[in-house]
């Protein structure tokens, strides 16, 4: 068997353009990792700012709701007082039971003799009273 011939060869030189893409890739990876940290820092600051703004708006909404509730309470009080005032100034009318009670107070001859109710001219309340008795 023949022995392989061993020879010492010159070291292979790496061409500078062969290393450049490798160096560019490593530098780009380092920059990407570093920039993602910078991006996360900015996002965290924006999230904190947004959360603070949301909290401020929540307080503003709560204050607006309290003012609205107070306004609703006042509006209801004013509505009730308006209804009370309207009942005071509304023309008086006889209910069915009040009419029957009034007619019972008249003498028995009133069933035969017509009852005349006289009212002032342009007085709607006395006219209403006469209509309620009729």
Residue, then its C-alpha position, 0 to 999 in steps of 0.5 A: x500500500x502506498x502511503x499518502x503523501x502529506x504536504x504542508x500547504x499554505x494557510x488559506x487567506x480569508x478574503x476581506x470581503x468574505x468577513x465584511x458580511x459577517x461583521x455587518x450581520x453581527x453589528x446589525x443584530x447588536x443594533x436590533x437588540x439595542x433598538x428593541x430595548x430603546x423601543x420598549x423604553x419609549x413604549x413603557x413611557x407612553x403606557x405610563x402616560x396613557x394610564x395617567x391620562x386614563x386615571x385623570x379622565x376617570x376622575x373627570x367622568x366621576x365628577x361629571x357624573x356627580x354634577x349630573x346626579x346633583x342636577x337631576x336631583x335639583x330638577x326633580x325637586x323643581x318638578x315636584x314644587x311645580x306640580x304642587x304649585x300647579x295643583x294650588x292654582x288649578x281650578x277646583x272641581x268636585x269629585x263624584x263623592x264630593x258631589x254626592x255629599x253636597x247633594x245630601x246636604x240639600x233639603x229633600x225638596x231639592x229633588x223636585x225643585x231645581x237648584x239654580x247656581x248663579x256665577x259671576x260672568x267670566x268666572x270659570x271656577x263657578x261655572x265648573x262648580x255649576x257643571x259638576x252639580x248638574 
